[in-house]
Amino acid sequence: MATLKEVAEKAGVSQSTVSRLLNDPSFSIKEETKRRVLRVCEELGYRDVFRPALAVLDAPPSGEELQDAYFAELRTILADCAQESGLDHLTFVHSIGELTERADEFDGFVTIGATVFPANDLRALHEALPHGVCIDTNPAPHLFDSVCPDLSQTMLDALDALLASGRRRIAFIGGVGSLMGLHDYPEDIREASFRQWAAHLDLDVDGLVYSRGTFTVESGYEQASRLAADHRDAGTMPDGLIVAADVLAVGVLQALNALHVRVPDELAVVSVNNQSIARYTSPSLSSYAIDQRELARTALATLIDGLRHERKVRRHVLLTTKLVARASFAPSSE
């Protein structure tokens, strides 16, 4: 076990400061110094006293009800996981500028939401507060840690499941997003992965990828309508469809119902997220579930690990998803 002297030397304070901080509740000390001393105590095994002050960079609602519902649920789960882990000091902030300005108040942060942050803002945040974990996205891999669902593997799993059930002409409906990193590519990781895996599997998806719009119900409706208009009369309709997110899939199913496309007999549909709405669509929606509790738990554990060990190497964790089968697609039982 480390000594009081070793803790004081590493924290850059006197031994009396360490002693009074640990034993005198009325002792007044700068919050930044207090957190540093407690972190060193934890790191050296002197005493389990490190309770970091954490911020949650919580993007404002997008206005899309289903997308906002996903992040509202994740927000609640994150707070619950923090409390279960003894991390009672979560502060929610709603802009990257506010978090950067208040950086001295916190040891690290977690991000929630689909907001795309400018590269300069991310660099400024890292300069002020270097320890952060991004949930569900990875905007700056060389600056911050991340915990995300493995959406590339999800696309392969969905293709494999559709192929195993006898579907051979498989389409994709998605939305405009951005790939990992600071480069602003107008492409979502699900679309990129779908194209990549389709090529590896020797599937002809020419003319079967629709991803021009945003992640909204209306966009899903419009793109499904366009798919049917392009292929139904021509006799080139797909028999399988992967949708990038449930918010799009709701609109997709509405359009297919209006056009009398029989799901799943004519067209099997599978989506991603497994939000509660998936149980109530017509037909009910088969969707790959993202374990939000595991996302939150892993994000907090990753952040604490980085703080305790002053880790400089960035860590990017991918979590598997699992198909929840409903009426829109029944996977093969083989």
C-alpha positions in Angstrom: 0.0 0.0 0.0 1.2 3.5 -0.8 2.1 5.9 2.0 0.7 9.3 2.8 4.0 10.9 1.6 3.8 9.1 -1.8 0.2 10.3 -2.3 1.2 13.9 -1.5 4.2 13.9 -3.8 2.2 12.5 -6.7 -0.7 14.9 -6.2 1.7 17.9 -5.7 0.4 18.9 -2.3 1.6 18.6 1.3 1.1 15.6 3.5 -1.0 17.7 5.9 -3.3 18.6 3.0 -3.9 15.0 2.1 -4.5 14.1 5.8 -6.9 16.9 6.4 -8.8 16.3 3.2 -9.4 12.6 4.1 -10.1 13.2 7.8 -11.6 16.7 8.3 -15.0 17.2 6.6 -14.8 21.0 7.2 -11.5 21.3 5.4 -11.8 23.8 2.6 -9.8 23.2 -0.6 -10.1 24.0 -4.3 -12.4 21.5 -6.0 -9.9 20.7 -8.7 -7.1 20.0 -6.1 -9.5 17.8 -4.1 -10.4 15.7 -7.1 -6.7 15.3 -8.0 -5.8 14.1 -4.5 -8.7 11.7 -4.3 -7.8 10.3 -7.8 -4.2 9.7 -6.7 -5.4 8.0 -3.5 -7.4 5.6 -5.6 -4.7 5.1 -8.2 -2.1 4.2 -5.6 -4.4 2.1 -3.5 -4.1 4.4 -0.5 -7.9 4.6 0.0 -11.0 4.0 -2.0 -12.2 7.6 -2.0 -12.3 8.7 -5.6 -15.8 9.9 -6.5 -15.4 11.8 -9.8 -17.6 14.7 -10.8 -19.0 13.8 -14.2 -20.9 15.7 -16.8 -23.4 14.4 -19.4 -23.3 16.3 -22.7 -27.0 15.9 -23.5 -27.9 17.2 -26.9 -31.3 19.0 -27.1 -34.3 17.2 -28.6 -34.2 16.9 -32.4 -38.0 17.3 -32.8 -38.3 13.7 -34.1 -40.5 12.0 -31.5 -39.2 8.4 -31.9 -35.5 9.4 -32.1 -35.9 11.6 -29.0 -37.6 8.8 -27.2 -34.6 6.6 -27.7 -32.3 9.1 -26.2 -34.7 10.0 -23.4 -34.7 6.3 -22.3 -30.9 6.2 -22.6 -30.6 9.3 -20.4 -32.7 7.7 -17.7 -30.8 4.4 -17.9 -27.4 6.3 -17.6 -28.5 8.1 -14.5 -29.7 4.8 -13.0 -26.4 3.1 -13.8 -24.4 6.0 -12.3 -26.4 5.8 -9.1 -25.9 2.0 -8.9 -22.1 2.6 -9.3 -22.0 5.2 -6.5 -21.5 8.0 -9.0 -23.9 10.5 -7.6 -22.4 13.6 -9.2 -23.9 13.7 -12.7 -24.5 17.1 -14.1 -26.4 17.5 -17.4 -25.2 20.2 -19.8 -26.8 20.9 -23.2 -24.0 22.3 -25.4 -20.4 21.6 -26.1 -19.6 25.3 -25.4 -21.1 25.2 -21.9 -19.2 22.0 -21.1 -15.9 23.5 -22.3 -16.5 26.6 -20.3 -17.3 24.6 -17.1 -14.5 22.0 -17.6 -12.9 22.9 -14.3 -16.0 21.6 -12.5 -15.6 18.1 -13.9 -13.3 15.1 -14.1 -14.8 13.7 -17.3 -18.0 13.5 -19.4 -20.3 11.2 -21.3 -22.2 12.3 -24.5 -25.7 11.4 -25.4 -27.6 12.3 -28.6 -27.2 12.6 -32.3 -25.8 16.1 -32.5 -22.8 16.4 -34.9 -20.1 18.6 -33.3 -17.7 20.8 -35.3 -14.1 19.5 -35.2 -12.8 22.7 -33.7 -15.3 22.5 -30.8 -14.3 18.9 -30.2 -10.6 19.8 -30.1 -11.3 22.7 -27.7 -13.3 20.4 -25.4 -10.4 17.9 -25.4 -7.9 20.6 -24.5 -10.1 21.6 -21.5 -11.4 18.2 -20.5 -9.5 15.3 -22.0 -11.5 12.4 -20.6 -14.8 11.7 -22.3 -16.8 8.8 -23.6 -19.2 9.1 -26.5 -22.2 6.8 -26.5 -23.7 5.6 -29.8 -21.3 7.7 -31.9 -17.6 8.2 -32.4 -17.0 11.8 -33.6 -13.3 12.1 -32.7 -11.7 8.6 -32.2 -8.3 10.0 -31.5 -9.6 12.4 -28.8 -12.2 10.5 -26.8 -13.3 7.0 -26.0 -16.6 5.6 -27.3 -19.1 2.8 -26.7 -21.3 1.9 -29.6 -23.5 -0.9 -30.9 -21.6 -2.9 -33.6 -23.8 -1.7 -36.5 -21.5 -3.2 -39.1 -21.9 -6.6 -37.6 -25.7 -6.0 -37.3 -25.9 -5.4 -41.1 -24.0 -8.7 -41.7 -26.3 -10.5 -39.2 -29.4 -9.1 -41.0 -28.2 -10.0 -44.4 -27.3 -13.5 -43.2 -30.7 -14.0 -41.6 -32.6 -12.8 -44.7 -30.5 -15.0 -46.9 -31.0 -18.0 -44.6 -34.8 -17.5 -44.9 -34.6 -17.7 -48.7 -34.5 -14.0 -49.5 -32.2 -13.2 -52.4 -32.9 -9.7 -53.5 -32.3 -7.4 -50.5 -32.7 -3.6 -50.3 -31.7 -1.0 -47.8 -33.4 2.1 -46.5 -31.4 4.5 -44.4 -30.6 8.1 -43.8 -27.8 10.6 -44.1 -25.3 10.4 -41.3 -21.6 10.5 -40.8 -18.9 7.9 -40.6 -16.5 7.6 -37.6 -14.2 10.5 -37.2 -13.9 14.2 -38.0 -14.3 13.7 -41.7 -17.8 14.9 -42.8 -18.9 12.1 -45.1 -22.6 12.2 -46.0 -22.9 8.4 -45.3 -24.1 6.4 -42.4 -22.1 3.5 -41.0 -25.1 1.2 -41.6 -25.3 2.0 -45.3 -21.5 1.7 -45.8 -21.6 -1.7 -44.0 -24.6 -2.9 -46.0 -22.8 -2.1 -49.3 -19.6 -3.7 -48.1 -21.1 -6.9 -46.8 -23.4 -7.2 -49.8 -20.4 -7.0 -52.1 -18.6 -9.7 -50.0 -21.7 -11.9 -50.2 -22.0 -11.4 -54.0 -25.4 -9.7 -53.8 -26.5 -7.4 -56.5 -27.8 -4.3 -54.7 -27.6 -1.9 -57.6 -30.6 0.4 -57.4 -31.7 -1.1 -54.1 -30.1 1.4 -51.7 -32.2 4.4 -50.6 -30.7 6.8 -48.1 -31.3 10.3 -49.2 -33.2 11.7 -46.2 -33.0 12.3 -42.5 -33.9 9.8 -39.8 -37.7 10.5 -39.6 -41.0 8.7 -40.1 -41.7 10.9 -43.1 -38.4 10.0 -44.8 -39.0 6.3 -44.3 -42.5 6.7 -45.9 -41.0 8.7 -48.9 -38.2 6.3 -49.5 -40.3 3.1 -49.3 -42.8 4.8 -51.8 -39.9 5.5 -54.1 -38.6 2.0 -53.9 -42.0 0.6 -54.8 -42.4 3.1 -57.7 -39.0 2.2 -59.1 -39.3 -1.6 -58.9 -42.9 -2.9 -58.6 -44.1 -2.3 -62.2 -40.7 -3.3 -63.5 -40.9 -6.7 -61.8 -37.7 -6.0 -59.9 -39.1 -5.7 -56.3 -36.8 -6.9 -53.6 -38.0 -9.7 -51.3 -36.0 -8.5 -48.3 -35.5 -5.0 -46.8 -33.1 -3.8 -44.1 -34.1 -0.5 -42.5 -31.4 1.5 -40.6 -33.6 2.5 -37.7 -37.1 1.9 -36.3 -38.0 5.6 -36.8 -37.6 5.1 -40.5 -39.2 1.6 -40.4 -42.5 3.1 -39.0 -42.8 5.2 -42.1 -41.7 2.3 -44.3 -44.5 0.0 -43.1 -47.0 2.8 -43.4 -46.1 3.3 -47.1 -46.0 -0.5 -47.8 -49.5 -0.9 -46.2 -50.8 2.0 -48.3 -49.4 0.4 -51.5 -50.8 -3.0 -50.5 -47.3 -4.6 -50.5 -47.7 -7.7 -48.3 -45.2 -7.9 -45.4 -43.6 -10.3 -45.0 -45.0 -12.5 -47.8 -43.8 -10.2 -50.6 -41.2 -8.2 -48.7 -39.6 -9.2 -45.4 -38.7 -6.1 -43.3 -36.1 -6.0 -40.5 -34.9 -2.9 -38.6 -32.5 -1.7 -35.9 -33.1 -0.3 -32.3 -36.1 -2.4 -31.1 -37.9 0.6 -29.7 -41.2 0.0 -28.0 -43.1 1.2 -31.0 -41.9 -1.9 -32.9 -44.5 -4.0 -31.1 -47.4 -1.9 -32.2 -46.7 -1.3 -36.0 -48.7 -3.2 -38.6 -47.3 -5.8 -38.9 -45.2 -5.8 -35.8 -41.6 -5.0 -36.6 -38.7 -7.4 -36.3 -35.7 -5.3 -35.1 -32.2 -5.7 -33.7 -32.2 -4.7 -30.1 -29.5 -2.3 -28.7 -28.9 -3.0 -25.1 -28.9 0.6 -23.7 -28.2 -0.5 -20.1 -25.0 -2.2 -21.3 -24.1 0.9 -23.4 -24.5 3.1 -20.3 -22.7 0.7 -17.9 -19.8 0.2 -20.3 -19.5 3.9 -20.9 -19.2 4.7 -17.2 -16.8 1.9 -16.6 -14.6 3.0 -19.5 -14.6 6.6 -18.3 -13.7 5.7 -14.7 -10.9 3.4 -16.0 -9.5 6.3 -18.1 -9.6 8.7 -15.1 -8.1 6.3 -12.6 -5.2 5.4 -14.8 -4.8 8.6 -16.7 -5.0 6.5 -19.8 -3.8 8.2 -23.0 -4.7 5.5 -25.4 -8.3 5.9 -26.6 -10.6 2.9 -26.2 -13.5 2.1 -28.6 -15.9 -0.6 -27.5 -18.4 -2.3 -29.8 -21.4 -4.2 -28.4 -23.4 -6.8 -30.2 -27.1 -6.5 -31.0 -29.8 -9.2 -31.0 -32.7 -9.8 -33.3 -36.1 -9.6 -31.7 -38.3 -11.4 -34.3 -41.9 -10.3 -34.9 -44.3 -10.5 -37.7 -42.4 -8.4 -40.3 -39.7 -11.0 -40.6 -39.4 -14.6 -39.2 -35.9 -15.9 -39.4 -35.2 -19.5 -40.5 -35.4 -22.0 -37.6 -32.5 -24.0 -39.1 
